[in-house]
Amino acid sequence: MPSTSRIQIKSAALENNVNFVRNLIGPDVILSAVIKGNAYGHGTHIIVPALEQYGVNHFCVYSSVEARDAFKYKSDNSTLVIMGYLLPNDYKWAIEKEVEFYVSDISELKQAISTAKEMSKKAIIHLDIETGMNRTGLGILQLKKSIPIIIANNKHLVIRGFTSHFAGAESIANHLRVKKQFSVFKKRVKLLNSRGIFADIKHIASSAATISYPDTRLDLVRVGILLYGYWPTQETFINYIHRRKDKSDPLMRAIRWCSNVISIKKVPAGEFIGYGLSFQAQYDMNTMLIPIGYCNGYSRSLSNSGHVIVKDHMAPIIGSVNMNMIIADITNIDNVQIGDKVVLIGKQGENEISFSSFAEMNNSLNYEILARLPMNIERIESNQD
Ligand SMILES: *Cc1c(COP(=O)(O)O)cnc(C)c1O
């Protein structure tokens, strides 16, 4: 889709990050790439084939809507798991295509069974066990109720997984809660096993737990943010390097968001620039116009405070971020011309605009900013600078 800016995905960075996680977890743990939210804003259509190239063949999405999208790009030997919601009409599709899915309450279990019966094909499910997050999952009463249902409908089900999710393994503040969740998980698994219900794999760890709680890796880890080159939190990073000699960041950011200069102006000292009175030129200025704004996901909070990179130099944004454009100061940067590449997020030369600096935000908001990158910005795969 043509757009006034482009999101560049560096597959070399993805390869680096896949190898990092692989080395960490070893050969016996399955690496499942979490690609919900349009692959954390990177573009499912680019991320799935790229990760497959680096040997990833297991993917997790949130909904059946995302699954239908991912299904178009994955190869036949890759597994796809829906960790959340299936539209009622999508059970049939999922079972038909052997897309695996979480069962988080009894009504979902019944829906899976009845659809599988109708189709004479087994539903491949992961039992989502509530362990203390109190969001989704079968609580102890529901779990006990579902046991006879599962046993009675054994021939319509493949129990592929027992699973749960930690409520915040990225912060030491949640340490006790995480520990408790893990012990509840093990107890529930024991209970199921004692009733003759077994799963092929057990999984509970996302990126943060994979790093900070190695014993929770079990048979499979569901890793999202690390693969894209970010730490869940600064704390998780520190936790990791704390145990290493080499203190450098082993991850590489896969994304770069670029646009181009479309106009250049000279503005004499004393003039106001853009809407209203928010910015007055204090000296004779050269400015450039870039055709992106808050309608493209470029935050208005960067008005008069953010930067972009052009010709390897940082250029401060002046005035407010408009719906479709921003203006930046290039008075001290030589030779900027119409058509030059402008980096909104990412690296050029020695300079980098990180998501964290992208609005004085802390790491945990990487998730939000990435996922909010609009779907209609063109994504391209390229390792070029
Ligand atoms: C998003 C998500 C993950 C991945 O989390 P990261 O912190 O990005 O690794 C894993 N499991 C579930 C259930 C999720 O919703």
The ligand as an SDF file (V2000), in Angstrom:
LIG
                    3D

 15 15  0  0  0  0  0  0  0  0999 V2000
    1.6270  -11.2550   24.4620 C   0  0  0  0  0  0  0  0  0  0  0  0
    1.7130  -12.5790   25.0860 C   0  0  0  0  0  0  0  0  0  0  0  0
    2.9410  -13.2480   25.1450 C   0  0  0  0  0  0  0  0  0  0  0  0
    4.2470  -12.6350   24.6870 C   0  0  0  0  0  0  0  0  0  0  0  0
    4.6720  -11.6200   25.5640 O   0  0  0  0  0  0  0  0  0  0  0  0
    6.1250  -10.9410   25.3790 P   0  0  0  0  0  0  0  0  0  0  0  0
    6.3190  -10.1850   26.6300 O   0  0  0  0  0  0  0  0  0  0  0  0
    6.0130  -10.0370   24.2040 O   0  0  0  0  0  0  0  0  0  0  0  0
    7.0990  -12.0150   25.1610 O   0  0  0  0  0  0  0  0  0  0  0  0
    2.9350  -14.5450   25.6670 C   0  0  0  0  0  0  0  0  0  0  0  0
    1.7950  -15.1240   26.1110 N   0  0  0  0  0  0  0  0  0  0  0  0
    0.6050  -14.4920   26.0770 C   0  0  0  0  0  0  0  0  0  0  0  0
   -0.6060  -15.1990   26.5720 C   0  0  0  0  0  0  0  0  0  0  0  0
    0.5170  -13.2060   25.5680 C   0  0  0  0  0  0  0  0  0  0  0  0
   -0.6660  -12.5820   25.5410 O   0  0  0  0  0  0  0  0  0  0  0  0
  1  2  1  0
  2  3  1  0
  2 14  2  0
  3  4  1  0
  3 10  2  0
  4  5  1  0
  5  6  1  0
  6  7  2  0
  6  8  1  0
  6  9  1  0
 10 11  1  0
 11 12  2  0
 12 13  1  0
 12 14  1  0
 14 15  1  0
M  END
$$$$
